[in-house]
């Protein structure tokens, strides 16, 4: 169970990181609009 939870945590961290990067990239465009 620990190994599975670790994998799930890694996937969640990657998803959150990608989302944060996308938001940072989109923010300037929204502000310019």
C-alpha positions in Angstrom: 0.0 0.0 0.0 2.9 2.4 0.8 4.4 1.9 -2.6 1.1 2.5 -4.3 0.4 5.6 -2.3 3.9 6.9 -3.2 3.2 6.4 -6.9 -0.1 8.2 -6.5 1.6 11.0 -4.7 4.2 11.3 -7.5 1.4 11.4 -10.1 -0.5 14.1 -8.1 2.7 16.1 -7.7 3.4 16.0 -11.4 -0.2 16.9 -12.3 -0.2 19.9 -9.9 3.2 21.0 -11.1 2.1 20.9 -14.8 -1.1 22.8 -13.8 0.9 25.4 -12.0 3.2 25.9 -14.9 0.2 26.2 -17.3 -1.4 28.8 -15.0 1.8 30.8 -14.9 2.1 30.7 -18.7 -1.6 31.6 -19.2 -1.6 34.4 -16.6 0.4 36.9 -18.6 -1.9 36.4 -21.6 -5.0 36.9 -19.5 -3.6 40.1 -18.0 -2.7 41.4 -21.4 -6.2 40.8 -22.6 
